[in-house]
């Protein structure tokens, strides 16, 4: 067959009587709505409208954008636990206001990742595994839970709660939802009571936007509608065409092309309108920049190609320019904010010459940005500016001040709580956070450093994330895991066949020597699971009912439409099994106080957990109050935007955007602190001349945990890429597709060179998570001391050519992605 | 036609897109018929064997806009001027693709300078030299490639399609 992947040349269509469900994409924050059709294998809908569930005439060619075309990647044949085989089709929902039938490459290929024993997803974890005889072998839930419960209890009794560390998902969508998050939180915070907790993509238990929270602004205050109504959209550290694709295509682009002008005039009739403008702050010329320019014309798009780590300087310079022109929203500042004086000597005192020198952005460009953000429209009407930021800012030089400097700019210009305005995250994954309070302090403890590398914890439970590649300074993390888990392997080997008492005693002895007992809970045998003593198979999206919100707080029910593989269970149930076993052990020894801490896990259904989790979101942006599954089922993929204000005739009434009526906000002074020591050390070492920026790319999701089972995606990206400027490539004598090694004192990694002038010379951009080359082997251990959020986006490295891989070079494309 | 290119035709002429070089196709190519036995494809769909053009009608970088397998399925036939995956002809540079974007059916534009197809709807782009490999975009498959066959006279036939054309449940309607 062809060297390039092509799917089949036909796809089965659902018959009239196919079962139907609604769900939402399992991946990114945007949360596109999907319809699910399921029907028995061996049956197929007919091509005439009356003979298929879509009521489409498949004897004819369909026109563009009908939203009724099923691509082969949207289809699979699944096998449920009773052996029944069924076709499943996941079709983007044309009636969902988020995506209007549109889909990304990621969500549109969901058919490829449904569990099927005869497809690439056959390697899903189907049974618990346990370390035995130098390998991992399948075992029963009973054995896996029993040994783990004994070990956790023994460590807890001997050394206290902080001896148990966790790194867990806190997602909405595929990785979690309110149900699973609540169970995880209840187990670790109410049950164990550990401070050694960390969230999937970072070394601590923290908000990524503490500064916004301190200012009084929730992470997701605006609606996608606001992107259609704004005069100016500002994207800071985000490549939205590739990472919030459908938000960008369905809600931002129509504004840039003028397609949303009618809506602007309808909803905001009192003021002049024009097609929207876009400012993009990014050290890299991305596909988003190119597409925005193509849609809006270069005169309406401003790309501020900022130098790595200088966001605070740029934001402060913009605030100063706006304030000097008198373009601030004085009524907003006076009526709805406090602490303005504190920024007059910091943000507003930013030296403009120094700003140009540090950021690499000219004064003229800064002035243009200031005008687009805040210069009043005709009749002295304020511009409506929507400020959206993501990981380029959040994971930048200093998390707290980075976010604060943007929040201050929004407050200065009054861009909050009004149509077409806002200041919030674009988001990565969806949200579904509800947990009892974290028992630690702020700033939270750095779990990687203290618990794992530092040895403070002796049990480590990893769920729904892959820290051996995803955490900062990952090579050192892997080395530690390997050493510490090997000591427990030895204890298990030496006590094979022994009593539980003897085995636990041996494990505790190993822990005294620095041993670490590792539990991994996931849907796939991920890299981190290689080191595990116990592996728990989890259910994924579609295999349980779950609820989550998207980037505009849209709450929906993601219906279960198939069974998990083997004996895999939803995460909440795994947490419950463990809690109940530990509770039993404490009751057996008469320790009532400890038993009570692990009680209350006797939920029978997904919805019982959803209702239990409502207490954890009370008063928050995701407050869903008395909402039930039946109410959510009735409102399908459009759902309702939280917070829920009331339930009216069985229908939850929500909130389109936050702070329209209330909210008082606080300015937070932000000063550029300069580069931290671990980075400046690399900056002063000529062996590491390249700045290494990194991020996601369009065709894959996060660690590529699902994408590795999509031959289409892996055909595009068998190895991580690194974008290198032609000037640097010529010095290194590189051709497109050459394999290079990036190295620094923290680690090394290989990547495939893509020669493109998207970054300044001396700056490279690498894909941030790929199992065949973890970028994080190069990141330093540096975190913002005020928030414990890493500076993932900034490290330096040397680059060495390894050689060519002709077979892959032939099969890959090197036409630059950042064109339109 | 020079002797050199004549020999090249003999060498490449029996290869269909998809990398299959069926030896029996040589005899078949010598006596072209509209309903000749199809080369060994993975499909059982009744793909028609349709003559698209003669090699001399192709100019490097200029697309011929045609249809296959029926009038409702626009395709682009191209001589790229550089070797292409599944390309046919003496320079292995003749290829054809569906012109309907495999994302949502937008009409693709061919850009000779980059050798790519671009969709004006949502900016998907496909590499014309790499069997329609996605460069970037929201499509859920690479661009469907038309399988071609050139006979010894230089006539180019479409004989099948790799991948599902947008807007259909099967490439052959009905």
Interface residues (C-beta under 8 A of the other chain):
Chain A: X1 X2 X3 X4 X5 X6 X7 X8 X9 X10 X11 X12 X13 X47 X58 X59 X60 X61 X62 X63 X64 X65 X66 X69 X70 X71 X72 X73 X74 X101 X102 X103 X104 X105 X108 X109 X241 X242 X245 X249 X287 X291 X294 X698 X699 X712 X715 X716 X810 X811 X812 X813 X815 X817 X819 X820
Chain B: X17 X18 X19 X42 X43 X45 X72 X73 X85 X86 X100 X101 X102 X103 X104 X105 X106 X107 X114 X115 X116 X118 X121 X122 X123 X125 X127 X130 X131 X132 X133 X134 X135 X136 X137 X138 X139 X140 X141 X142 X144 X145 X160 X161 X162 X163 X164 X166 X167 X168 X169 X170 X171 X173 X174
